[in-house]
Structures are given as structure tokens and as C-alpha cells.
């Protein structure tokens, strides 16, 4: 960089330009600046989300609510926030992957190495150089921290929160990882981005499980991303058919956004989809034991939900596949050690086997089942088959 330390020390504008150039040099695709008080209604909206119970079982949201309401509640000394975006755009329309019913659909962001590690490493590099150049204190955050990053992204002009509550960029569409650098330095703030959704309802109407009770409101309890990732127990039966072949996350409301006509495929090599995580065969996934699961998802964010929850998702996808040949895979999981896996296997078989065959299987297996939740699955499936 050609800008000298003395130049940036006396010129906040030059310091901001340097910081943005440094972020782009590190591989970020967009960098903007906002003030910590630039999104004053964030706390009110977040409280309403919690009061409605829309966070489901994500109790960590409620326990960190005080720090989430405003950046200064997290760090009182912050004066400026750099919001950085990294494009992870796919090289095809993820909605096309829904056609492959015998294969599992993993959300685009999770088909490569864990983005938390990639984004944080880049954030730390920019923040370290910023602190060295300015002497200012810095802190870096990705979305595991109690930071309401999407409202900050809108306040900084990176994009706006669409009706699906995700950030949308006019230049890059829907596919952005966000990271923030909080600093005690004073930087000129960018203008916020206006809402450009207009009358469009594409993201609301495409949701298979009706997770949007109103525009700009998400009920996580009905969201496929929540159900397949955050929710630990059996997935509510009425929502299972809408999950289709999605085994980790969901991209529908992102992918359908018309602003993706401006989206481009991401350039970060570490975020390129791994071939073995791009539409893997459900039959193969159903056979994973814990060791094989950990090996397959090394460095992947999928690893954090662990094997049992993942196989629950796989078996629901098998039940939705319509492929009677996959019934054998579900039958093999009736003896799985995990009740949540056995229960999902029961449901899958009830969808794939003829009613009489399923009833005969239930007569043989139901009485031997020790777990009450799995017995309940047998009974509910039998009732549905009659």
C-alpha cells in the first residue's frame, strides 16, 4: 500500500480507503463502514422475534440477547464497524438440485470448508494490519458471535434485508458471507442501502414449509435450515414432506431472488464445492457410521450436527424420494442405536412400502421397540397408512 502511516493518521477518509483496499486485497468482495448506532431498531425487532418464540430451541439467542441488541452492548468502546462480504455464489442454480430425488442436497455454503474459519482468518489479517497502522483497538466477528450482522450490513450499504430476512446485494445477489471488524478508530460511515424488494414475493412463496408468517419475518421453527441443522429431535411430521431431498440447510429463498441475475460464482478456492458433497447418493449416506461421518465431513460445517441428526435428515429425504429401491436402506436403520434415526427410518418406510407390507413389518417390529418416541412413530405411521 502506498498510503503512509502519517497520512492515514491525520485523514479518516484516507484511512477508510486504505482499509477497504486492504480488505479487497485479502479477498473480500465488498467492504463498507457503518456506525455502531446506525441500526437503532435492531433490538426492538429482535425482541419481537424472541417474544413470538420464532427462535425455536435456539436458546443461545435469548441468553445473548442483551449483547445482540446493539454493538456497544457487546463492546462499549466501538466507534466504527467495517462490514466485509465474501461472495460464495454457486456455479449453477441450486434449485436444479431438487430434481435429483435419490441424492442429498446440502446447502451451497456447506459444500466446502467451513466458512467461519476462512472468513475469520481473512478478518484477522485485515484487522491486524489496521491496528498496526493506526494504533486503534480492534475486534473481529463472524456469525457465531452475538452480532446482528445483517442489520449492520444494511446500515453499511452492503445490501438490504429482503423479505426473507437475508441480506441481498444489488451487485452480488444473495450469496454473501459477512464478517465485521469493530474498532475504536473513527471512520466516515457509508450510506445505508435502501430496500429494493418492491412488490416481489418470490422468496416468501417458494418456501416449502411456510416459514414466513409475513414479509420480513421468519419463524425458524418452520424453516428447513433450522429443522435440519439446529433442531435436535424428531422433525414435526407435517413438515417432513416439504423438506424433499434437503439434508443440510435450504437455499430456496436465496436462489429464487431476482437480484441473483447479477450474481457471479465465488472466486475463493477454499469455498469451492467439494465433489463428494455435491449431491451425494442418499443410499451411501444412509450407511455412515460415526467414524465414516466424521471422515466425510472433515472441515465441513455439516460435522457439527453429528451423525445421528444427519442420518435423520437423510432418512427423511429417502422417505421423500419416491424411490422404492431405497426402502432397503431405511430398513437397515431400524436397528440403529439412535432413536431419532430409527424413528426417521420408520417414517421413510411408511412412505416407500405398500400399506400391507408396512403393516406386517410394524407388527413384527413395533412391540420390540423400547424407545417411546420410536413407538409413537410406528403408531403414527400405521394410522396414516390405514
N, C-alpha and C positions, 0 to 999 in steps of 0.2 A: 504494500500500500504506500502511496506517495505522500499521504497526508501526515504531517508531523504531529508529535505529541503536543507541542505548544499550540499548534493550530486548533486541534480539537479541544484543547483545554479551555480556550477562550471563545470557542464558537460552538454552541449546541447544535446549530444546523449542520456544521461540518462533522461533528461527532455522530449525528444521526446518519448522515450519508455514509460515513465510514462503516458504521455498524451494519447498515443494510448491505453494503457491498461485501462486507466480511461474511454475512450470513449467506448471501448468494454464492460466494466463493466456496463456502463449506458444503453447498449442495442444496440448500433450501430454495424453493421456487418462488416464494413470496415472503416479504418482511415488512411489517408496519409497526407503528408505535401508537400507544394509547396511554391515557392517564388511569390511575387506579380507581378513580371515582367516575369514570366515563359511562358506566352502565348501572345507574343507581337503582333501577327497578329489578335487578337480578335477584336480590334477596327476597323480595315480595313474591316473585314468580316461583322461586324455588320453594318457599314456604307453602305456597298453594299446592305445588306438586306433592310435597310430603303429606300435607293435611288430607289430600284426596286418597292417599295410600298408593299412589301410582308408582312408587319405588319398589313395591312388592317386598321381597325378602332382602333387599339390599340395605340392611340396617346401617351399614357403614356410611351411607349418605346422611342418615339422620344424626348419627353420632358425630359427624364432622360438619354439621350444618352451620354452626357458628362461624367456622373458618371459611366456609364456602360463600357466605353471603356477600363478602366484599374482600378484595385483595388486601386491604390494610388490616382486616381481621386476622389474616394469615401472617402478614409481616408489616407492622406499623410504619416502618421506615421507607417503604417503597414509594418512589416518586414517579417512575416511568416504567412502562411494560412494553417490551418488544415481543410481538406475536409473530411467530415464524411458521410457515406452512411448507410441508414436503408432499409433493404430488406422488400418489401411488396408483394413478389411473391404470386400469387393465387394458390389455391389447384387444379386447373383444367385449361385446355386450354380455354381462353376466346373466341376463335374463334368458339367453340362449341355453344356458346350462341346465335350466329347469326341465328341458325336454328329455334329458338322459335319466330316466327314472330308476335305472338299475345302478346308478352311480351317485356318490355323495357330493353334495355341493357345499364347499367350505367358503365362507365369506372371503372376498378378494383380499382384504387386509391381512388375513391369517394364512395365506398360501405360501408365505415366505418366512424369513427370520422374524423374530419378534420385533415389531417396530419400536417398542418402548426403548430397547437397547440402542437401536440405530439412531433414533431421534435424540435421545439423551446424550449420546456421545457427541453428536454434532452441536447440540446446545452448549455442552460444557466447553467445547473448543472455542466457540464464539464468545461465550461469557468470560472465559479465562483471558482471552486477548483483550476484551473490552475492559475488564478490571485492571489488567496490566497497563493499558494505555491511559486510563482515566483515574485510577485510584479509587473508583467507586465500588461499593459493595454490590454483589450480585447473588441471585438465587435462580436456579433453573427448575422448571416443572414440565412434566408430561401428564397425561390424563390419569395417572394413578394418584396424583396429588389432589388435595381438596381445592381445586381451582376451577371456576366456571369459565372454561376456556372459550366456549362458543360465543357467549355474550361479549367477551373481550375481543374475540376475532371480529365480530361485527363492529364494535366500537373503534377498532383499529383500522377498519376499512378492508380487511382481508376478504370478507364476504358478508352474507347476511344469513340469519337463521330462517330457513324456509319453513313451510307449513308442517314439515316432518320433524322439525326442531334441529335438524343438522345444518351445518354451515354450507353455503353454496357460493361459489366464486364465479363471477362473470367471465374470468379468463381461464379457469381450470375446472369448472364444473363441481362435482360432488366429492372428488377423491382427494382429500387433503388430511394428512396428519398434522396436528398442531402441537406446538411447544412454546413455552413462554420463558423469557428472561426478565425477572424483576430486578430493578436496580435503583440505587439511591441517587443516580445521576438525573439531572433534568434534561429531558429531550423534548423537542417540539412534537406535538401529537398530530396524527393524521386525522382526516375527517372520517366519520363513521360511514359505513355502506348503507344505502337505502334498501328497502325491501323491494325485490323485483319479481315476486311471485305472481302478482296480479290476480286474476280470477282462476288461475290454474289449480286443479285439484288432483293432478296425476299421482302424486305421492300418497295422498290420502286414499284414493280409490283403489290403488293396486294392492294395498296391504291385505294379505290373505287371512289375517286373523282379526282385523278391525281394531288395530291398536291405537287409532287416533279418534278420541271422542269428539274432538273439534280441531280446526286448524290451529297449529302452533301448540298443541297439547298432545303429549304421549302418555299412554297408560302402559308402563313397562310390563305389567302383568299379562298383557296380551301380545307383547312383541316377541317375534321369533328369536331375535338376538338374545333377549332376556331368558326366554324359555329354554333355549339350547345351551346357554353359557352360564348364566347366573343362578337359575332355578335348580335346586339340588334334587328334589323329589320327583315323583311321577308327574308328567306333564298332564294338565287337565284334558280329559278325553275329548271334549268338544273342540279343542284347539288342535288336536293332533292331525286331522286330515289336511288342514291348511298349511302344515309345515312342509308337506311334499318331500323332496329329497334333500332338504337343507339340514345338514348335520352339525353345523357350527356357524351361527350367525345368519344374517339375511341382508341382501343388498337391494331388494326390490325398490324401496322408496328412494334410494340413491340413484339406482340405474335408470329409472324411468324419467328422471328430471330432464325437462327440455334443455336446460342450460348445459347439459353434457355434450351438446353439439360443439362446444368449444373445448371439451376435454381432450387431453392428449395422454398417451401412455407415459407412465413414470420412467425416469432415467436412472434412478438409484438401483444399482445392480443387486444389492442385498435385499431389495424389495421385489425382485422378480419372482414370479410364481415358480415354485418347485414342481417339476413334472409329476412327482408322486403324490402331491397334494392338489393336483388339478383333476377333479372328477375321478377320484379313486373308486374302485369297484366296491359296492356295498358287501358283496359276498366275502371279499378279502378282509374288509374292516371288521366284519362280524366275528372273525376268528381271532382277533387280537387278544392276547393275554396282557398282563400289566407290563411285562418286560418288552414285548413287541410294541405296545402302545408308546412307551417312553422312547424307544429307539426311533420309531417312525416320526414322532413329533419333537425330536430334539431341536432346541432353539425356536420352536414354534409356539405362539400363544395358545394353541389348542391344548398343549400339555397341561396347562393349569387347571382344566376342568376334570382331569384324571380319567382313567379308563372307564370306570363304571358309568359315569354320566355320559361319556361319549358313546358308549355302546347302546345306552338307552336311546340316544338320538339316531344312531344307525338303525336300530330295530324299528323305530317309528318310520324312518324312511323306507325300510323294507316293507312294512305294512302298507305304505302309500304307493309302492311301486307298481302294483298290479301284476307283478312277475311271480307266478305260482312256483316257478323253479327256485325262488329264494325262500320258500317255506321251510326247506330243509335247514337253512342257516338259522332261521328263527327257532326251529325245533331243537337244534343243538344247544341253544342258550337257555332252554328250560331248566337245565341243571346248573346254571351259573351260580357262583357263590353270592352274587349281589342281588338282593331282592328287586332293586329298581331295574336291573337288566332282565330278570325273569318276568317281571310284570310287563315290560315292553315287548318281550317275546310272545307272551300270551296275546296281547293286543294284535301284534303283527300276524300271528297265525289265525286269529279270528277274522282277519281281513283277506287272507290268502286261501284258506282251506274252505271247501264246501261245508255247509252248515252241519250236515250229519257227521262228517269226518271230524270236524272240530268238537262236536258234542261228545263223540266217542273218546276223543283224546282227553277232554275235560273230565269225563267220568273216571278215567284211569289216573289222571294226574292231580286233580283238584284236592282230593282227600289227603294226599300225602304232603301237600304244601303246608309248611309251618308258619310262614310269614303272613300276617293278616292282610297286609296291603296287596300281596300277590293273590291271596284267596279272593279278595274283593275284585281284582282284575278278572279272574276266571268267571266270577258270578256276573259281573257287568257284561263281559263278552258273551256269555251264554244267553243272557237276557236279550242282548242286541241281535243275536243270531236267530232267535225264535221268531 
